[in-house]
Amino acid sequence: MEVSVGQLVSGTIISSDSDDGEWKSQTYVIDVRECVAYEFELTSVGDGTVGVWNSEASDYIVETSLIVTNRSATFIFEGGGSQKLHLQSPKSDVPSPFTFKVTIR
């Protein structure tokens, strides 16, 4: 699913669009500019873990947990163009409702 900078996205992870073993994920695509700082805001509405994983980051850009349900983080993409954002949750925490938004910092 394609999302825009500044768009608030709400969803629930209930299944996976790829086989991630013990993780369930939904993939979103966003167009970004090279070397621009982006602010990621993530809220897990339930009590499960949810994270935004990206291959350029090689890690979670931002992740919530049972204790911290609202988090934000800044990330600078070195390359511009389309980037895949994988909203992931452990299989044991599904269904996992969430909201997220990406803005230019």
N, CA, C and O of each residue as an XYZ file, in Angstrom:
420
protein
N       0.843     -1.162      0.000
C       0.000      0.000      0.000
C       0.897      1.237      0.000
O       1.878      1.290      0.743
N       0.575      2.212     -0.811
C       1.359      3.436     -0.881
C       0.805      4.465      0.100
O      -0.408      4.640      0.214
N       1.712      5.147      0.810
C       1.331      6.198      1.747
C       2.108      7.462      1.395
O       3.146      7.406      0.736
N       1.586      8.604      1.847
C       2.216      9.895      1.586
C       2.803     10.468      2.860
O       2.353     10.148      3.961
N       3.811     11.318      2.708
C       4.372     12.028      3.851
C       3.255     12.867      4.469
O       2.546     13.578      3.756
N       3.098     12.787      5.782
C       2.065     13.524      6.496
C       0.746     12.792      6.645
O      -0.129     13.255      7.376
N       0.578     11.671      5.979
C      -0.665     10.902      6.038
C      -0.699     10.048      7.297
O       0.248      9.311      7.573
N      -1.783     10.142      8.062
C      -1.971      9.283      9.228
C      -2.540      7.955      8.744
O      -3.573      7.917      8.076
N      -1.866      6.881      9.084
C      -2.278      5.542      8.665
C      -2.705      4.752      9.893
O      -1.968      4.685     10.878
N      -3.880      4.161      9.840
C      -4.375      3.291     10.907
C      -4.587      1.907     10.324
O      -5.063      1.766      9.197
N      -4.237      0.900     11.083
C      -4.421     -0.460     10.612
C      -4.310     -1.453     11.739
O      -4.070     -1.087     12.889
N      -4.486     -2.704     11.404
C      -4.341     -3.796     12.358
C      -3.594     -4.925     11.673
O      -4.005     -5.411     10.620
N      -2.496     -5.334     12.281
C      -1.744     -6.462     11.747
C      -2.458     -7.737     12.187
O      -2.507     -8.056     13.374
N      -3.012     -8.463     11.207
C      -3.692     -9.719     11.527
C      -3.108    -10.886     10.744
O      -3.214    -12.042     11.154
N      -2.497    -10.568      9.623
C      -1.852    -11.596      8.811
C      -0.607    -10.973      8.210
O      -0.294     -9.817      8.493
N       0.093    -11.711      7.398
C       1.353    -11.221      6.858
C       1.336    -11.257      5.345
O       0.829    -12.202      4.739
N       1.903    -10.205      4.729
C       1.995    -10.209      3.274
C       3.288    -10.853      2.790
O       3.560    -10.878      1.589
N       4.084    -11.373      3.718
C       5.263    -12.176      3.373
C       5.510    -13.158      4.511
O       5.006    -12.967      5.617
N       6.273    -14.194      4.249
C       6.547    -15.204      5.269
C       7.732    -14.762      6.115
O       8.886    -14.928      5.719
N       7.440    -14.198      7.283
C       8.470    -13.692      8.178
C       8.639    -14.573      9.406
O       9.105    -14.104     10.445
N       8.268    -15.839      9.299
C       8.439    -16.753     10.428
C       7.558    -16.394     11.603
O       6.335    -16.513     11.531
N       8.168    -15.959     12.669
C       7.438    -15.638     13.898
C       6.876    -14.222     13.908
O       6.271    -13.812     14.898
N       7.064    -13.469     12.831
C       6.572    -12.094     12.741
C       5.501    -11.987     11.672
O       5.565    -12.664     10.646
N       4.517    -11.134     11.918
C       3.501    -10.797     10.926
C       3.782     -9.368     10.476
O       4.171     -8.528     11.287
N       3.589     -9.086      9.186
C       3.921     -7.747      8.706
C       2.970     -7.266      7.623
O       2.358     -8.056      6.904
N       2.865     -5.947      7.529
C       2.170     -5.278      6.444
C       3.169     -4.310      5.837
O       3.888     -3.622      6.562
N       3.220     -4.249      4.517
C       4.207     -3.417      3.839
C       3.553     -2.170      3.261
O       2.506     -2.234      2.617
N       4.192     -1.043      3.507
C       3.767      0.249      2.980
C       4.928      0.826      2.182
O       6.090      0.580      2.508
N       4.621      1.590      1.142
C       5.647      2.214      0.302
C       5.472      3.724      0.386
O       4.363      4.246      0.273
N       6.599      4.420      0.589
C       6.576      5.874      0.686
C       7.707      6.438     -0.165
O       8.797      5.869     -0.208
N       7.451      7.552     -0.841
C       8.496      8.233     -1.606
C       9.195      9.228     -0.695
O       8.551     10.051     -0.045
N      10.527      9.144     -0.654
C      11.316     10.024      0.214
C      12.374     10.746     -0.613
O      12.709     10.347     -1.728
N      12.888     11.828     -0.021
C      13.971     12.582     -0.646
C      15.290     12.219      0.013
O      15.348     11.944      1.211
N      16.320     12.222     -0.768
C      17.663     11.883     -0.309
C      18.157     12.877      0.746
O      18.027     14.090      0.582
N      18.723     12.341      1.828
C      19.376     13.113      2.899
C      18.447     14.099      3.605
O      18.906     15.132      4.093
N      17.166     13.801      3.667
C      16.189     14.614      4.394
C      15.794     13.858      5.654
O      15.589     12.644      5.615
N      15.686     14.576      6.777
C      15.293     13.950      8.045
C      13.776     13.765      8.083
O      13.015     14.705      7.856
N      13.355     12.533      8.373
C      11.937     12.205      8.497
C      11.643     11.795      9.932
O      12.417     11.071     10.558
N      10.521     12.264     10.437
C      10.067     11.920     11.784
C       9.022     10.815     11.659
O       8.033     10.967     10.943
N       9.244      9.717     12.349
C       8.319      8.587     12.375
C       7.594      8.586     13.708
O       8.229      8.545     14.762
N       6.261      8.630     13.671
C       5.443      8.543     14.880
C       4.658      7.241     14.814
O       3.958      6.982     13.835
N       4.773      6.425     15.853
C       4.120      5.114     15.880
C       3.406      4.936     17.206
O       3.973      5.194     18.267
N       2.165      4.495     17.140
C       1.378      4.199     18.335
C       0.794      2.804     18.191
O       0.169      2.489     17.178
N       0.999      1.962     19.209
C       0.316      0.667     19.234
C      -0.918      0.848     20.095
O      -0.828      1.214     21.266
N      -2.065      0.589     19.503
C      -3.339      0.828     20.170
C      -3.636     -0.271     21.183
O      -4.294     -0.015     22.191
N      -3.169     -1.469     20.935
C      -3.348     -2.569     21.876
C      -2.166     -2.645     22.817
O      -1.497     -1.642     23.067
N      -1.910     -3.821     23.334
C      -0.794     -3.981     24.270
C       0.325     -4.827     23.677
O       1.098     -5.440     24.413
N       0.415     -4.863     22.355
C       1.449     -5.666     21.706
C       2.608     -4.830     21.197
O       2.573     -3.600     21.241
N       3.623     -5.506     20.720
C       4.793     -4.864     20.131
C       4.547     -4.629     18.646
O       4.089     -5.523     17.934
N       4.857     -3.419     18.186
C       4.756     -3.076     16.771
C       6.012     -2.291     16.410
O       6.458     -1.441     17.182
N       6.585     -2.571     15.238
C       7.767     -1.846     14.799
C       7.714     -1.525     13.323
O       7.058     -2.216     12.543
N       8.417     -0.457     12.944
C       8.567     -0.082     11.540
C       9.978     -0.471     11.126
O      10.950      0.148     11.558
N      10.092     -1.512     10.276
C      11.390     -2.001      9.814
C      11.626     -1.535      8.385
O      10.702     -1.505      7.572
N      12.878     -1.168      8.080
C      13.247     -0.719      6.738
C      14.607     -1.294      6.376
O      15.504     -1.353      7.217
N      14.761     -1.717      5.124
C      16.016     -2.352      4.710
C      17.192     -1.384      4.697
O      18.312     -1.791      5.003
N      16.973     -0.113      4.353
C      18.083      0.842      4.383
C      18.582      1.049      5.808
O      19.780      1.220      6.034
N      17.668      1.032      6.760
C      18.057      1.167      8.168
C      18.671     -0.132      8.688
O      19.431     -0.115      9.656
N      18.347     -1.245      8.058
C      18.770     -2.585      8.510
C      18.336     -2.858      9.944
O      18.987     -3.606     10.675
N      17.230     -2.243     10.331
C      16.746     -2.357     11.709
C      15.362     -1.722     11.781
O      14.802     -1.276     10.779
N      14.834     -1.697     12.995
C      13.590     -0.973     13.227
C      13.905      0.511     13.332
O      14.806      0.907     14.071
N      13.171      1.323     12.602
C      13.320      2.772     12.717
C      12.684      3.226     14.018
O      13.230      4.077     14.721
N      11.533      2.661     14.337
C      10.830      2.972     15.584
C      10.058      1.727     15.999
O       9.584      0.975     15.148
N       9.930      1.508     17.312
C       9.261      0.308     17.822
C       8.548      0.631     19.128
O       9.086      1.333     19.984
N       7.331      0.110     19.272
C       6.586      0.263     20.522
C       6.590     -1.068     21.263
O       6.981     -2.099     20.716
N       6.152     -1.025     22.510
C       6.110     -2.241     23.325
C       4.917     -2.173     24.265
O       4.139     -1.219     24.236
N       4.786     -3.185     25.088
C       3.727     -3.224     26.094
C       3.836     -2.029     27.036
O       2.820     -1.485     27.470
N       5.052     -1.620     27.352
C       5.280     -0.528     28.303
C       5.227      0.834     27.616
O       4.628      1.768     28.150
N       5.842      0.962     26.447
C       5.879      2.230     25.713
C       5.037      2.062     24.451
O       5.479      1.447     23.481
N       3.821      2.613     24.469
C       2.893      2.399     23.362
C       2.922      3.514     22.325
O       2.273      3.406     21.285
N       3.666      4.581     22.595
C       3.754      5.701     21.665
C       5.211      6.125     21.562
O       5.830      6.486     22.563
N       5.754      6.082     20.361
C       7.170      6.428     20.168
C       7.341      7.231     18.894
O       6.553      7.121     17.954
N       8.390      8.042     18.886
C       8.776      8.729     17.659
C      10.290      8.649     17.509
O      11.020      8.532     18.494
N      10.748      8.714     16.269
C      12.176      8.646     15.976
C      12.433      9.356     14.655
O      11.550      9.459     13.803
N      13.653      9.838     14.505
C      14.066     10.511     13.275
C      14.984      9.587     12.485
O      15.845      8.911     13.049
N      14.786      9.570     11.173
C      15.650      8.771     10.308
C      15.916      9.548      9.027
O      15.014     10.181      8.476
N      17.162      9.497      8.554
C      17.550     10.150      7.307
C      17.859      9.068      6.273
O      18.761      8.253      6.467
N      17.107      9.070      5.181
C      17.348      8.122      4.099
C      18.496      8.637      3.242
O      18.471      9.785      2.798
N      19.493      7.808      3.008
C      20.632      8.204      2.174
C      20.253      8.252      0.703
O      20.797      9.051     -0.059
N      19.326      7.401      0.308
C      18.870      7.378     -1.078
C      17.442      7.882     -1.177
O      16.630      7.624     -0.288
N      17.129      8.589     -2.235
C      15.765      9.048     -2.452
C      14.970      8.020     -3.235
O      15.508      7.003     -3.674
N      13.679      8.294     -3.406
C      12.813      7.392     -4.161
C      11.895      6.598     -3.259
O      11.622      7.005     -2.130
N      11.421      5.478     -3.747
C      10.474      4.643     -3.000
C      11.192      3.808     -1.944
O      12.216      3.181     -2.219
N      10.645      3.811     -0.746
C      11.168      3.005      0.353
C      10.036      2.140      0.901
O       8.904      2.602      1.046
N      10.353      0.890      1.202
C       9.371     -0.007      1.817
C       9.477      0.091      3.331
O      10.564     -0.004      3.901
N       8.335      0.283      3.966
C       8.233      0.290      5.422
C       7.425     -0.934      5.819
O       6.278     -1.089      5.401
N       8.019     -1.797      6.620
C       7.351     -3.022      7.051
C       6.876     -2.827      8.488
O       7.687     -2.756      9.411
N       5.555     -2.741      8.672
C       4.975     -2.683     10.011
C       4.900     -4.106     10.499
O       4.188     -4.924      9.916
N       5.633     -4.425     11.577
C       5.738     -5.809     12.035
C       5.326     -5.959     13.490
O       5.450     -5.040     14.300
N       4.834     -7.144     13.787
C       4.449     -7.506     15.142
C       4.710     -9.000     15.328
O       4.531     -9.779     14.391
N       5.135     -9.408     16.533
C       5.318    -10.845     16.764
C       4.003    -11.588     16.573
O       2.932    -11.071     16.892
N       4.095    -12.791     16.056
C       2.911    -13.622     15.827
C       2.063    -13.738     17.097
O       0.835    -13.776     17.025
N       2.723    -13.793     18.260
C       2.015    -13.951     19.534
C       1.211    -12.710     19.925
O       0.307    -12.806     20.756
N       1.523    -11.540     19.341
C       0.824    -10.293     19.678
C      -0.291     -9.939     18.698
O      -0.958     -8.919     18.874
N      -0.507    -10.755     17.675
C      -1.516    -10.479     16.656
C      -2.891    -10.836     17.200
O      -3.018    -11.886     17.829
N      -3.939    -10.023     16.996
C      -3.984     -8.820     16.175
C      -3.331     -7.622     16.884
O      -3.412     -7.492     18.105
N      -2.687     -6.757     16.099
C      -1.967     -5.607     16.638
C      -2.423     -4.325     15.947
O      -1.944     -4.008     14.858
N      -3.350     -3.580     16.570
C      -3.775     -2.312     15.981
C      -2.695     -1.241     16.171
O      -1.996     -1.223     17.184
N      -2.571     -0.355     15.186
C      -1.531      0.672     15.231
C      -1.962      1.900     14.445
O      -2.899      1.846     13.649
N      -1.266      3.010     14.680
C      -1.312      4.180     13.814
C       0.126      4.623     13.598
O       0.964      4.488     14.489
N       0.409      5.150     12.419
C       1.725      5.739     12.198
C       1.633      6.869     11.190
O       0.723      6.938     10.364
N       2.626      7.759     11.299
C       2.703      8.897     10.392
C       4.171      9.234     10.185
O       4.971      9.151     11.117
N       4.521      9.612      8.964
C       5.875     10.030      8.629
C       5.797     11.477      8.154
O       5.043     11.795      7.234
N       6.581     12.353      8.786
C       6.610     13.758      8.399
C       8.054     14.194      8.179
O       8.990     13.549      8.651
N       8.221     15.300      7.455
C       9.560     15.867      7.298
C       9.854     16.665      8.553
O       9.045     17.479      8.999
N      11.015     16.420      9.106
C      11.397     17.077     10.359
C      11.900     18.463     10.102
O      12.268     19.171     11.040
